[in-house]
């Protein structure tokens, strides 16, 4: 759920100072097997996930928005546990491979690019600050799962994000929720059931990105996909990149079977 507020500062309970080292050695990998959908379907899915918004047109992006720079700092806060740190580390390792970004833990949550808050369900709606819509926060927290907020300055540059997670849920659901919100906070904000299984579908609870999810992330962070590109131009670039990625994946699968 994109937003432009100034977040309330939360006390860090678990500092992720060793996050970058943990992420670099994490074993989780993005799936590479399976049959990919046609390129046309993948381009439409990219359009839906990047430029759509279930929160309504006011929240939808009109240009490509993504994180600038090479390194993003991350803090884990409130009721985070070592298990949660493991989940986050594995997911950031996978996302780092797809985006080329490096993720580094920080001891100062106020300065973190991405803050991950592990809260009880009855605390999830208490996210405040200037320009925060309390009603939107209440709606996002109502399901009791997880949600994210992102800040853009200007519309093409994501400069801050908060991921809010219900710490009272089953660990497997927390793991899946973290993957979904961390991925969406990178500039793929929308949900959709159009292509499954997918981390962007509320009907699926995945611990790894599906092959088509991974293609969407790689497409957004391909150097040719410039921040600030309007939708029509971005979809043209997306078609080129997705065609290449899908062709490479199918070729690799074919060669693997032939061996």
Buried (B, 14 or more C-beta within 10 A) or exposed (E): BBBBBEBEEBEBBBBBEEBBEBBEEBEBEBBEEEEBBEBEBBBBBBBBBBBBBEBEEEBBBEBBBBBEEEEBBBBBBBBBBEEBBBBBBBBBBBBBBBBEBBBBBBEEBEEBBBBBBBBEBEBBBBBEEEEBBEEBBEBBBEEEBBBBBBBBEEBBBBBBBBBBBBBBBEEEBBBBBBBBBBBBBBBBBBBBEBBEBBBBBEEBBBBBBBBBBBBBBBBBBBEEBBBBBEBEBBBEBBBBBBEBBBEEBEEEBEEEEEE
